[in-house]
Amino acid sequence: MVKKKLKLSPKERARRRRQALLNFGKKKKTKRRTSTMVKKRRIKRRSSSSVKPMPILFAGGAYGAIRERVSMLLAPLTSKIPLGSVGDEIGLFFVANEVRKRFKPLKKVGLAAMYIESARIGEALASGEVFGNLGVANNNNAVGAFKVTTF
């Protein structure tokens, strides 16, 4: 069966000519054929994710060296935080967070400082220094505001 050629109106012929001129020199979009053959899988290479102790040691040491100076600078502000003795730790935690976000070379130092201050806040919570001596009992099973139960 022979395909009949469609007769186009003069308007349609002009439109197709304009379209051909606009697309002159451009490649036609073609779809790539997908074969059913097995393709080679890509191998993802990852860098080693082992924890290196030296950067952590350096960051923690650097923060420990400047902690007391920063604490004294923040003392007028942290004394206004109504959480007992942990006002200092909370203030230093937020300063460490800002250092971590704003100063890229000191990011690990800020992160180490946040860990240290979080540990100190947790220690204060466990010993009951934050909210007074709530829940502190004299037996050995009670620790701070959190009572440890044994089964």
C-alpha positions in Angstrom: 0.0 0.0 0.0 1.4 3.4 -1.0 1.1 6.2 1.4 -0.7 9.2 0.0 0.9 12.6 0.3 -1.2 15.0 2.2 -2.0 18.2 0.5 -1.1 21.1 2.8 -2.7 24.5 2.8 -0.5 27.4 1.9 -0.7 28.6 5.6 0.4 25.2 6.9 3.3 25.1 4.3 4.5 28.5 5.4 4.3 27.5 9.1 6.4 24.4 8.5 8.9 26.3 6.5 9.3 28.9 9.3 9.7 26.0 11.8 12.3 24.4 9.6 14.3 27.7 9.4 14.1 28.0 13.2 15.4 24.5 13.8 18.1 24.8 11.1 21.4 23.4 12.4 19.9 21.9 15.6 20.0 18.2 16.2 16.8 16.3 16.4 16.0 14.8 19.7 16.4 11.0 19.5 15.6 8.4 22.1 18.3 6.0 22.9 17.4 2.4 22.5 17.7 0.3 25.5 18.9 -3.2 25.0 18.1 -6.2 27.1 21.7 -7.1 27.5 23.2 -6.9 31.0 24.9 -3.7 31.7 28.0 -3.2 33.7 27.3 -1.9 37.2 29.0 1.2 38.4 31.2 0.7 41.5 30.8 3.4 44.0 34.0 4.2 45.8 33.8 5.7 49.2 36.5 7.3 51.3 37.2 5.5 54.5 34.7 6.5 57.2 37.0 5.6 60.1 37.1 8.1 63.0 40.5 9.8 63.2 41.4 10.7 66.8 43.9 13.5 66.1 41.4 16.1 64.7 39.0 15.3 67.6 41.9 15.7 70.1 43.0 18.9 68.6 39.5 20.4 68.5 38.7 19.4 72.1 42.1 20.7 73.3 41.6 24.0 71.5 38.2 24.5 73.1 39.5 23.5 76.5 42.3 26.1 76.2 39.9 29.0 75.5 36.8 27.9 77.5 37.6 29.7 80.7 38.3 33.0 78.9 35.1 32.9 76.9 33.2 31.9 80.0 34.5 35.0 81.8 33.5 37.2 78.9 30.0 35.8 78.9 29.5 35.8 82.7 27.4 39.0 82.7 25.0 37.5 80.2 24.9 33.9 81.5 24.2 35.0 85.1 20.7 36.2 83.8 19.7 32.7 82.6 17.4 31.3 85.3 18.5 27.7 85.2 20.8 27.6 88.2 24.4 26.7 87.6 24.0 25.6 84.0 23.6 29.1 82.6 27.2 29.2 81.8 27.1 25.9 79.9 24.0 27.0 77.9 25.6 30.3 76.9 28.8 28.5 75.8 26.7 25.9 73.9 25.1 28.7 71.8 28.4 30.4 71.2 29.9 27.1 70.1 26.9 26.6 67.7 27.5 30.1 66.2 31.2 29.3 65.7 30.4 26.0 64.1 28.0 27.7 61.6 29.9 30.9 60.8 33.6 30.0 60.8 34.3 27.0 58.5 37.9 26.5 59.6 36.7 26.2 63.2 33.8 24.0 62.5 35.3 21.0 64.3 36.2 23.1 67.3 32.7 24.4 67.6 31.3 20.8 67.3 33.6 19.5 70.0 32.6 22.5 72.2 28.9 21.6 71.7 29.6 18.0 72.7 31.5 19.1 75.8 28.8 21.6 76.9 26.0 19.0 76.2 27.8 16.6 78.4 28.2 19.2 81.2 24.4 20.0 80.9 23.5 16.4 81.1 25.8 15.9 84.1 24.0 18.9 85.8 20.6 17.4 85.0 21.6 14.0 86.5 23.0 15.6 89.7 19.9 17.8 90.1 21.7 21.1 89.9 19.4 22.5 87.3 16.0 22.6 89.0 17.2 22.6 92.6 17.4 19.2 94.2 14.2 17.7 92.8 13.9 14.0 93.2 17.2 13.5 94.9 17.0 10.7 97.5 19.6 9.4 99.9 19.7 5.8 98.6 22.2 4.8 95.9 19.5 4.0 93.3 18.4 7.6 92.8 20.6 9.9 90.7 19.6 13.5 90.5 16.2 14.3 89.0 16.1 10.9 87.3 15.5 7.8 89.5 17.1 4.6 88.3 14.9 1.6 88.7 16.2 -1.9 88.8 14.1 -5.0 88.1 
